Amino acid sequence: MTSQTLREARKYEEASEKMIKKEERPDFHLSTRTGWMNDPNGFSYHNGQYHMFYQYYPYEPKWGPMHWGMQ
């Protein structure tokens, strides 16, 4: 993946997450900025922060070509 591709993906996430109403987001649940999340795993604690890895498709709220995400 090129840094240009990653920059474009981050711009897409930033714009798309603004379209999701606050009341449509869970109060306490792991969720992505936008798109679809599956198979959360790899929950870990490192340097004072918790991290979760998951399968991620940011372009639609359904399964698609897989990416990896981390929170």
PDB file of N, CA, C and O in Angstrom:
ATOM      1  N   MET A   1       0.844  -1.166   0.000  1.00  0.00           N
ATOM      2  CA  MET A   1       0.000   0.000   0.000  1.00  0.00           C
ATOM      3  C   MET A   1       0.893   1.234   0.000  1.00  0.00           C
ATOM      4  O   MET A   1       1.863   1.306   0.755  1.00  0.00           O
ATOM      5  N   THR A   2       0.572   2.183  -0.829  1.00  0.00           N
ATOM      6  CA  THR A   2       1.366   3.406  -0.887  1.00  0.00           C
ATOM      7  C   THR A   2       0.864   4.410   0.129  1.00  0.00           C
ATOM      8  O   THR A   2      -0.275   4.318   0.586  1.00  0.00           O
ATOM      9  N   SER A   3       1.693   5.352   0.481  1.00  0.00           N
ATOM     10  CA  SER A   3       1.270   6.384   1.425  1.00  0.00           C
ATOM     11  C   SER A   3       0.160   7.247   0.819  1.00  0.00           C
ATOM     12  O   SER A   3      -0.678   7.772   1.552  1.00  0.00           O
ATOM     13  N   GLN A   4       0.144   7.400  -0.499  1.00  0.00           N
ATOM     14  CA  GLN A   4      -0.930   8.151  -1.167  1.00  0.00           C
ATOM     15  C   GLN A   4      -2.269   7.425  -0.991  1.00  0.00           C
ATOM     16  O   GLN A   4      -3.287   8.062  -0.723  1.00  0.00           O
ATOM     17  N   THR A   5      -2.270   6.116  -1.139  1.00  0.00           N
ATOM     18  CA  THR A   5      -3.489   5.327  -0.954  1.00  0.00           C
ATOM     19  C   THR A   5      -3.997   5.467   0.470  1.00  0.00           C
ATOM     20  O   THR A   5      -5.198   5.631   0.689  1.00  0.00           O
ATOM     21  N   LEU A   6      -3.103   5.404   1.432  1.00  0.00           N
ATOM     22  CA  LEU A   6      -3.484   5.547   2.833  1.00  0.00           C
ATOM     23  C   LEU A   6      -4.033   6.943   3.110  1.00  0.00           C
ATOM     24  O   LEU A   6      -5.021   7.080   3.831  1.00  0.00           O
ATOM     25  N   ARG A   7      -3.418   7.970   2.556  1.00  0.00           N
ATOM     26  CA  ARG A   7      -3.926   9.341   2.736  1.00  0.00           C
ATOM     27  C   ARG A   7      -5.337   9.467   2.161  1.00  0.00           C
ATOM     28  O   ARG A   7      -6.205  10.084   2.778  1.00  0.00           O
ATOM     29  N   GLU A   8      -5.566   8.895   1.001  1.00  0.00           N
ATOM     30  CA  GLU A   8      -6.892   8.955   0.384  1.00  0.00           C
ATOM     31  C   GLU A   8      -7.922   8.207   1.225  1.00  0.00           C
ATOM     32  O   GLU A   8      -9.057   8.661   1.368  1.00  0.00           O
ATOM     33  N   ALA A   9      -7.530   7.065   1.778  1.00  0.00           N
ATOM     34  CA  ALA A   9      -8.439   6.303   2.637  1.00  0.00           C
ATOM     35  C   ALA A   9      -8.790   7.099   3.887  1.00  0.00           C
ATOM     36  O   ALA A   9      -9.951   7.119   4.295  1.00  0.00           O
ATOM     37  N   ARG A  10      -7.816   7.749   4.499  1.00  0.00           N
ATOM     38  CA  ARG A  10      -8.079   8.550   5.702  1.00  0.00           C
ATOM     39  C   ARG A  10      -8.997   9.734   5.398  1.00  0.00           C
ATOM     40  O   ARG A  10      -9.852  10.075   6.216  1.00  0.00           O
ATOM     41  N   LYS A  11      -8.833  10.360   4.238  1.00  0.00           N
ATOM     42  CA  LYS A  11      -9.711  11.468   3.847  1.00  0.00           C
ATOM     43  C   LYS A  11     -11.138  10.961   3.660  1.00  0.00           C
ATOM     44  O   LYS A  11     -12.098  11.621   4.058  1.00  0.00           O
ATOM     45  N   TYR A  12     -11.269   9.785   3.052  1.00  0.00           N
ATOM     46  CA  TYR A  12     -12.589   9.185   2.875  1.00  0.00           C
ATOM     47  C   TYR A  12     -13.232   8.913   4.237  1.00  0.00           C
ATOM     48  O   TYR A  12     -14.399   9.244   4.445  1.00  0.00           O
ATOM     49  N   GLU A  13     -12.482   8.314   5.162  1.00  0.00           N
ATOM     50  CA  GLU A  13     -13.006   8.025   6.503  1.00  0.00           C
ATOM     51  C   GLU A  13     -13.473   9.304   7.193  1.00  0.00           C
ATOM     52  O   GLU A  13     -14.568   9.355   7.753  1.00  0.00           O
ATOM     53  N   GLU A  14     -12.641  10.319   7.148  1.00  0.00           N
ATOM     54  CA  GLU A  14     -12.966  11.577   7.817  1.00  0.00           C
ATOM     55  C   GLU A  14     -14.256  12.177   7.279  1.00  0.00           C
ATOM     56  O   GLU A  14     -15.092  12.639   8.056  1.00  0.00           O
ATOM     57  N   ALA A  15     -14.429  12.178   5.976  1.00  0.00           N
ATOM     58  CA  ALA A  15     -15.640  12.742   5.368  1.00  0.00           C
ATOM     59  C   ALA A  15     -16.854  11.863   5.651  1.00  0.00           C
ATOM     60  O   ALA A  15     -17.932  12.376   5.950  1.00  0.00           O
ATOM     61  N   SER A  16     -16.692  10.552   5.559  1.00  0.00           N
ATOM     62  CA  SER A  16     -17.828   9.638   5.715  1.00  0.00           C
ATOM     63  C   SER A  16     -18.334   9.555   7.149  1.00  0.00           C
ATOM     64  O   SER A  16     -19.540   9.444   7.369  1.00  0.00           O
ATOM     65  N   GLU A  17     -17.435   9.606   8.128  1.00  0.00           N
ATOM     66  CA  GLU A  17     -17.894   9.474   9.515  1.00  0.00           C
ATOM     67  C   GLU A  17     -18.790  10.636   9.913  1.00  0.00           C
ATOM     68  O   GLU A  17     -19.614  10.487  10.816  1.00  0.00           O
ATOM     69  N   LYS A  18     -18.654  11.783   9.269  1.00  0.00           N
ATOM     70  CA  LYS A  18     -19.493  12.943   9.577  1.00  0.00           C
ATOM     71  C   LYS A  18     -20.936  12.732   9.135  1.00  0.00           C
ATOM     72  O   LYS A  18     -21.832  13.449   9.580  1.00  0.00           O
ATOM     73  N   MET A  19     -21.166  11.754   8.262  1.00  0.00           N
ATOM     74  CA  MET A  19     -22.506  11.484   7.761  1.00  0.00           C
ATOM     75  C   MET A  19     -23.296  10.559   8.704  1.00  0.00           C
ATOM     76  O   MET A  19     -24.495  10.359   8.505  1.00  0.00           O
ATOM     77  N   ILE A  20     -22.636   9.996   9.725  1.00  0.00           N
ATOM     78  CA  ILE A  20     -23.297   9.098  10.671  1.00  0.00           C
ATOM     79  C   ILE A  20     -23.734   9.912  11.885  1.00  0.00           C
ATOM     80  O   ILE A  20     -22.913  10.543  12.551  1.00  0.00           O
ATOM     81  N   LYS A  21     -25.023   9.891  12.161  1.00  0.00           N
ATOM     82  CA  LYS A  21     -25.561  10.649  13.291  1.00  0.00           C
ATOM     83  C   LYS A  21     -25.051  10.074  14.605  1.00  0.00           C
ATOM     84  O   LYS A  21     -24.874   8.864  14.742  1.00  0.00           O
ATOM     85  N   LYS A  22     -24.820  10.961  15.567  1.00  0.00           N
ATOM     86  CA  LYS A  22     -24.320  10.539  16.878  1.00  0.00           C
ATOM     87  C   LYS A  22     -25.244   9.503  17.516  1.00  0.00           C
ATOM     88  O   LYS A  22     -24.770   8.542  18.123  1.00  0.00           O
ATOM     89  N   GLU A  23     -26.548   9.688  17.384  1.00  0.00           N
ATOM     90  CA  GLU A  23     -27.488   8.744  17.999  1.00  0.00           C
ATOM     91  C   GLU A  23     -27.488   7.373  17.300  1.00  0.00           C
ATOM     92  O   GLU A  23     -28.076   6.425  17.822  1.00  0.00           O
ATOM     93  N   GLU A  24     -26.862   7.254  16.168  1.00  0.00           N
ATOM     94  CA  GLU A  24     -26.751   5.971  15.482  1.00  0.00           C
ATOM     95  C   GLU A  24     -25.484   5.207  15.878  1.00  0.00           C
ATOM     96  O   GLU A  24     -25.303   4.055  15.484  1.00  0.00           O
ATOM     97  N   ARG A  25     -24.626   5.839  16.645  1.00  0.00           N
ATOM     98  CA  ARG A  25     -23.410   5.172  17.126  1.00  0.00           C
ATOM     99  C   ARG A  25     -23.681   4.582  18.510  1.00  0.00           C
ATOM    100  O   ARG A  25     -24.404   5.176  19.309  1.00  0.00           O
ATOM    101  N   PRO A  26     -23.104   3.421  18.791  1.00  0.00           N
ATOM    102  CA  PRO A  26     -23.287   2.846  20.123  1.00  0.00           C
ATOM    103  C   PRO A  26     -22.571   3.686  21.183  1.00  0.00           C
ATOM    104  O   PRO A  26     -21.535   4.294  20.915  1.00  0.00           O
ATOM    105  N   ASP A  27     -23.140   3.708  22.390  1.00  0.00           N
ATOM    106  CA  ASP A  27     -22.505   4.449  23.479  1.00  0.00           C
ATOM    107  C   ASP A  27     -21.257   3.731  23.993  1.00  0.00           C
ATOM    108  O   ASP A  27     -20.254   4.368  24.316  1.00  0.00           O
ATOM    109  N   PHE A  28     -21.328   2.422  24.062  1.00  0.00           N
ATOM    110  CA  PHE A  28     -20.178   1.665  24.536  1.00  0.00           C
ATOM    111  C   PHE A  28     -20.040   0.426  23.670  1.00  0.00           C
ATOM    112  O   PHE A  28     -20.681  -0.596  23.918  1.00  0.00           O
ATOM    113  N   HIS A  29     -19.216   0.525  22.675  1.00  0.00           N
ATOM    114  CA  HIS A  29     -18.999  -0.585  21.752  1.00  0.00           C
ATOM    115  C   HIS A  29     -17.879  -0.163  20.815  1.00  0.00           C
ATOM    116  O   HIS A  29     -17.753   1.015  20.481  1.00  0.00           O
ATOM    117  N   LEU A  30     -17.087  -1.100  20.400  1.00  0.00           N
ATOM    118  CA  LEU A  30     -16.065  -0.769  19.409  1.00  0.00           C
ATOM    119  C   LEU A  30     -16.749  -0.574  18.061  1.00  0.00           C
ATOM    120  O   LEU A  30     -17.539  -1.413  17.627  1.00  0.00           O
ATOM    121  N   SER A  31     -16.444   0.511  17.422  1.00  0.00           N
ATOM    122  CA  SER A  31     -16.991   0.755  16.089  1.00  0.00           C
ATOM    123  C   SER A  31     -15.953   1.507  15.269  1.00  0.00           C
ATOM    124  O   SER A  31     -15.087   2.197  15.807  1.00  0.00           O
ATOM    125  N   THR A  32     -16.063   1.356  13.964  1.00  0.00           N
ATOM    126  CA  THR A  32     -15.137   2.027  13.066  1.00  0.00           C
ATOM    127  C   THR A  32     -15.633   3.436  12.762  1.00  0.00           C
ATOM    128  O   THR A  32     -16.779   3.775  13.057  1.00  0.00           O
ATOM    129  N   ARG A  33     -14.780   4.241  12.182  1.00  0.00           N
ATOM    130  CA  ARG A  33     -15.185   5.598  11.805  1.00  0.00           C
ATOM    131  C   ARG A  33     -16.326   5.548  10.810  1.00  0.00           C
ATOM    132  O   ARG A  33     -17.260   6.347  10.885  1.00  0.00           O
ATOM    133  N   THR A  34     -16.252   4.615   9.884  1.00  0.00           N
ATOM    134  CA  THR A  34     -17.262   4.428   8.849  1.00  0.00           C
ATOM    135  C   THR A  34     -17.116   3.018   8.307  1.00  0.00           C
ATOM    136  O   THR A  34     -16.079   2.387   8.509  1.00  0.00           O
ATOM    137  N   GLY A  35     -18.128   2.513   7.625  1.00  0.00           N
ATOM    138  CA  GLY A  35     -18.003   1.228   6.966  1.00  0.00           C
ATOM    139  C   GLY A  35     -18.351   0.043   7.832  1.00  0.00           C
ATOM    140  O   GLY A  35     -19.184   0.140   8.733  1.00  0.00           O
ATOM    141  N   TRP A  36     -17.709  -1.081   7.555  1.00  0.00           N
ATOM    142  CA  TRP A  36     -18.042  -2.381   8.133  1.00  0.00           C
ATOM    143  C   TRP A  36     -16.863  -2.940   8.904  1.00  0.00           C
ATOM    144  O   TRP A  36     -15.717  -2.850   8.463  1.00  0.00           O
ATOM    145  N   MET A  37     -17.154  -3.516  10.057  1.00  0.00           N
ATOM    146  CA  MET A  37     -16.127  -4.115  10.911  1.00  0.00           C
ATOM    147  C   MET A  37     -16.518  -5.557  11.211  1.00  0.00           C
ATOM    148  O   MET A  37     -17.695  -5.857  11.414  1.00  0.00           O
ATOM    149  N   ASN A  38     -15.536  -6.445  11.239  1.00  0.00           N
ATOM    150  CA  ASN A  38     -15.788  -7.845  11.550  1.00  0.00           C
ATOM    151  C   ASN A  38     -14.577  -8.425  12.264  1.00  0.00           C
ATOM    152  O   ASN A  38     -13.470  -7.892  12.192  1.00  0.00           O
ATOM    153  N   ASP A  39     -14.817  -9.523  12.949  1.00  0.00           N
ATOM    154  CA  ASP A  39     -13.757 -10.333  13.532  1.00  0.00           C
ATOM    155  C   ASP A  39     -12.794  -9.534  14.415  1.00  0.00           C
ATOM    156  O   ASP A  39     -11.581  -9.594  14.212  1.00  0.00           O
ATOM    157  N   PRO A  40     -13.328  -8.778  15.405  1.00  0.00           N
ATOM    158  CA  PRO A  40     -12.396  -8.094  16.303  1.00  0.00           C
ATOM    159  C   PRO A  40     -11.576  -9.125  17.080  1.00  0.00           C
ATOM    160  O   PRO A  40     -12.121 -10.082  17.630  1.00  0.00           O
ATOM    161  N   ASN A  41     -10.287  -8.919  17.115  1.00  0.00           N
ATOM    162  CA  ASN A  41      -9.403  -9.832  17.843  1.00  0.00           C
ATOM    163  C   ASN A  41      -8.096  -9.114  18.127  1.00  0.00           C
ATOM    164  O   ASN A  41      -7.900  -7.982  17.685  1.00  0.00           O
ATOM    165  N   GLY A  42      -7.232  -9.739  18.837  1.00  0.00           N
ATOM    166  CA  GLY A  42      -5.936  -9.129  19.115  1.00  0.00           C
ATOM    167  C   GLY A  42      -6.016  -8.005  20.124  1.00  0.00           C
ATOM    168  O   GLY A  42      -5.185  -7.097  20.117  1.00  0.00           O
ATOM    169  N   PHE A  43      -7.029  -8.063  21.007  1.00  0.00           N
ATOM    170  CA  PHE A  43      -7.153  -7.024  22.030  1.00  0.00           C
ATOM    171  C   PHE A  43      -5.906  -7.048  22.898  1.00  0.00           C
ATOM    172  O   PHE A  43      -5.559  -8.087  23.461  1.00  0.00           O
ATOM    173  N   SER A  44      -5.232  -5.915  23.009  1.00  0.00           N
ATOM    174  CA  SER A  44      -3.980  -5.868  23.754  1.00  0.00           C
ATOM    175  C   SER A  44      -3.797  -4.508  24.433  1.00  0.00           C
ATOM    176  O   SER A  44      -4.478  -3.534  24.112  1.00  0.00           O
ATOM    177  N   TYR A  45      -2.874  -4.476  25.365  1.00  0.00           N
ATOM    178  CA  TYR A  45      -2.534  -3.263  26.107  1.00  0.00           C
ATOM    179  C   TYR A  45      -1.042  -3.037  25.935  1.00  0.00           C
ATOM    180  O   TYR A  45      -0.238  -3.924  26.223  1.00  0.00           O
ATOM    181  N   HIS A  46      -0.665  -1.832  25.459  1.00  0.00           N
ATOM    182  CA  HIS A  46       0.744  -1.547  25.212  1.00  0.00           C
ATOM    183  C   HIS A  46       1.002  -0.065  25.453  1.00  0.00           C
ATOM    184  O   HIS A  46       0.268   0.784  24.949  1.00  0.00           O
ATOM    185  N   ASN A  47       2.023   0.243  26.207  1.00  0.00           N
ATOM    186  CA  ASN A  47       2.418   1.631  26.494  1.00  0.00           C
ATOM    187  C   ASN A  47       1.255   2.495  26.979  1.00  0.00           C
ATOM    188  O   ASN A  47       1.106   3.644  26.562  1.00  0.00           O
ATOM    189  N   GLY A  48       0.436   1.930  27.859  1.00  0.00           N
ATOM    190  CA  GLY A  48      -0.649   2.702  28.460  1.00  0.00           C
ATOM    191  C   GLY A  48      -1.898   2.845  27.603  1.00  0.00           C
ATOM    192  O   GLY A  48      -2.798   3.606  27.957  1.00  0.00           O
ATOM    193  N   GLN A  49      -1.974   2.135  26.490  1.00  0.00           N
ATOM    194  CA  GLN A  49      -3.155   2.219  25.625  1.00  0.00           C
ATOM    195  C   GLN A  49      -3.654   0.828  25.272  1.00  0.00           C
ATOM    196  O   GLN A  49      -2.872  -0.109  25.114  1.00  0.00           O
ATOM    197  N   TYR A  50      -4.985   0.712  25.148  1.00  0.00           N
ATOM    198  CA  TYR A  50      -5.595  -0.523  24.667  1.00  0.00           C
ATOM    199  C   TYR A  50      -5.693  -0.461  23.154  1.00  0.00           C
ATOM    200  O   TYR A  50      -5.918   0.607  22.585  1.00  0.00           O
ATOM    201  N   HIS A  51      -5.526  -1.602  22.503  1.00  0.00           N
ATOM    202  CA  HIS A  51      -5.602  -1.695  21.041  1.00  0.00           C
ATOM    203  C   HIS A  51      -6.473  -2.883  20.660  1.00  0.00           C
ATOM    204  O   HIS A  51      -6.493  -3.899  21.354  1.00  0.00           O
ATOM    205  N   MET A  52      -7.191  -2.748  19.553  1.00  0.00           N
ATOM    206  CA  MET A  52      -7.999  -3.830  19.012  1.00  0.00           C
ATOM    207  C   MET A  52      -7.778  -3.881  17.507  1.00  0.00           C
ATOM    208  O   MET A  52      -7.858  -2.855  16.832  1.00  0.00           O
ATOM    209  N   PHE A  53      -7.504  -5.054  16.984  1.00  0.00           N
ATOM    210  CA  PHE A  53      -7.346  -5.239  15.548  1.00  0.00           C
ATOM    211  C   PHE A  53      -8.617  -5.889  15.020  1.00  0.00           C
ATOM    212  O   PHE A  53      -9.264  -6.655  15.734  1.00  0.00           O
ATOM    213  N   TYR A  54      -8.981  -5.591  13.780  1.00  0.00           N
ATOM    214  CA  TYR A  54     -10.227  -6.118  13.225  1.00  0.00           C
ATOM    215  C   TYR A  54     -10.180  -6.084  11.700  1.00  0.00           C
ATOM    216  O   TYR A  54      -9.385  -5.358  11.102  1.00  0.00           O
ATOM    217  N   GLN A  55     -11.046  -6.881  11.091  1.00  0.00           N
ATOM    218  CA  GLN A  55     -11.222  -6.814   9.649  1.00  0.00           C
ATOM    219  C   GLN A  55     -12.084  -5.593   9.357  1.00  0.00           C
ATOM    220  O   GLN A  55     -12.979  -5.253  10.131  1.00  0.00           O
ATOM    221  N   TYR A  56     -11.807  -4.936   8.231  1.00  0.00           N
ATOM    222  CA  TYR A  56     -12.407  -3.627   7.992  1.00  0.00           C
ATOM    223  C   TYR A  56     -12.640  -3.400   6.505  1.00  0.00           C
ATOM    224  O   TYR A  56     -11.755  -3.628   5.681  1.00  0.00           O
ATOM    225  N   TYR A  57     -13.848  -2.947   6.175  1.00  0.00           N
ATOM    226  CA  TYR A  57     -14.159  -2.496   4.815  1.00  0.00           C
ATOM    227  C   TYR A  57     -14.783  -1.108   4.946  1.00  0.00           C
ATOM    228  O   TYR A  57     -15.964  -0.998   5.275  1.00  0.00           O
ATOM    229  N   PRO A  58     -14.014  -0.047   4.694  1.00  0.00           N
ATOM    230  CA  PRO A  58     -14.481   1.311   4.997  1.00  0.00           C
ATOM    231  C   PRO A  58     -15.471   1.901   4.000  1.00  0.00           C
ATOM    232  O   PRO A  58     -16.052   2.949   4.279  1.00  0.00           O
ATOM    233  N   TYR A  59     -15.684   1.268   2.850  1.00  0.00           N
ATOM    234  CA  TYR A  59     -16.431   1.925   1.779  1.00  0.00           C
ATOM    235  C   TYR A  59     -17.924   1.633   1.746  1.00  0.00           C
ATOM    236  O   TYR A  59     -18.653   2.305   1.017  1.00  0.00           O
ATOM    237  N   GLU A  60     -18.405   0.654   2.513  1.00  0.00           N
ATOM    238  CA  GLU A  60     -19.828   0.363   2.606  1.00  0.00           C
ATOM    239  C   GLU A  60     -20.094  -0.320   3.946  1.00  0.00           C
ATOM    240  O   GLU A  60     -19.182  -0.912   4.524  1.00  0.00           O
ATOM    241  N   PRO A  61     -21.331  -0.246   4.449  1.00  0.00           N
ATOM    242  CA  PRO A  61     -21.637  -0.917   5.714  1.00  0.00           C
ATOM    243  C   PRO A  61     -21.958  -2.396   5.513  1.00  0.00           C
ATOM    244  O   PRO A  61     -22.888  -2.918   6.129  1.00  0.00           O
ATOM    245  N   LYS A  62     -21.204  -3.066   4.664  1.00  0.00           N
ATOM    246  CA  LYS A  62     -21.348  -4.499   4.421  1.00  0.00           C
ATOM    247  C   LYS A  62     -19.992  -5.061   4.033  1.00  0.00           C
ATOM    248  O   LYS A  62     -19.044  -4.314   3.789  1.00  0.00           O
ATOM    249  N   TRP A  63     -19.908  -6.380   3.979  1.00  0.00           N
ATOM    250  CA  TRP A  63     -18.652  -7.047   3.669  1.00  0.00           C
ATOM    251  C   TRP A  63     -18.142  -6.617   2.297  1.00  0.00           C
ATOM    252  O   TRP A  63     -18.925  -6.417   1.368  1.00  0.00           O
ATOM    253  N   GLY A  64     -16.824  -6.478   2.180  1.00  0.00           N
ATOM    254  CA  GLY A  64     -16.178  -6.129   0.915  1.00  0.00           C
ATOM    255  C   GLY A  64     -14.725  -6.535   0.977  1.00  0.00           C
ATOM    256  O   GLY A  64     -14.336  -7.237   1.910  1.00  0.00           O
ATOM    257  N   PRO A  65     -13.894  -6.121   0.015  1.00  0.00           N
ATOM    258  CA  PRO A  65     -12.473  -6.461   0.052  1.00  0.00           C
ATOM    259  C   PRO A  65     -11.863  -6.059   1.410  1.00  0.00           C
ATOM    260  O   PRO A  65     -12.014  -4.927   1.869  1.00  0.00           O
ATOM    261  N   MET A  66     -11.190  -7.002   2.016  1.00  0.00           N
ATOM    262  CA  MET A  66     -10.747  -6.848   3.395  1.00  0.00           C
ATOM    263  C   MET A  66      -9.550  -5.934   3.582  1.00  0.00           C
ATOM    264  O   MET A  66      -8.603  -5.944   2.796  1.00  0.00           O
ATOM    265  N   HIS A  67      -9.618  -5.146   4.643  1.00  0.00           N
ATOM    266  CA  HIS A  67      -8.526  -4.321   5.132  1.00  0.00           C
ATOM    267  C   HIS A  67      -8.342  -4.726   6.598  1.00  0.00           C
ATOM    268  O   HIS A  67      -9.167  -5.452   7.152  1.00  0.00           O
ATOM    269  N   TRP A  68      -7.286  -4.268   7.207  1.00  0.00           N
ATOM    270  CA  TRP A  68      -7.127  -4.441   8.650  1.00  0.00           C
ATOM    271  C   TRP A  68      -7.217  -3.086   9.308  1.00  0.00           C
ATOM    272  O   TRP A  68      -6.656  -2.106   8.817  1.00  0.00           O
ATOM    273  N   GLY A  69      -7.911  -3.032  10.401  1.00  0.00           N
ATOM    274  CA  GLY A  69      -8.023  -1.801  11.168  1.00  0.00           C
ATOM    275  C   GLY A  69      -7.470  -1.994  12.563  1.00  0.00           C
ATOM    276  O   GLY A  69      -7.293  -3.121  13.025  1.00  0.00           O
ATOM    277  N   MET A  70      -7.200  -0.881  13.230  1.00  0.00           N
ATOM    278  CA  MET A  70      -6.723  -0.934  14.607  1.00  0.00           C
ATOM    279  C   MET A  70      -7.262   0.282  15.339  1.00  0.00           C
ATOM    280  O   MET A  70      -7.239   1.397  14.817  1.00  0.00           O
ATOM    281  N   GLN A  71      -7.746   0.060  16.550  1.00  0.00           N
ATOM    282  CA  GLN A  71      -8.179   1.156  17.409  1.00  0.00           C
ATOM    283  C   GLN A  71      -7.394   1.126  18.674  1.00  0.00           C
ATOM    284  O   GLN A  71      -7.598   1.968  19.548  1.00  0.00           O
TER     285      GLN A  71
END
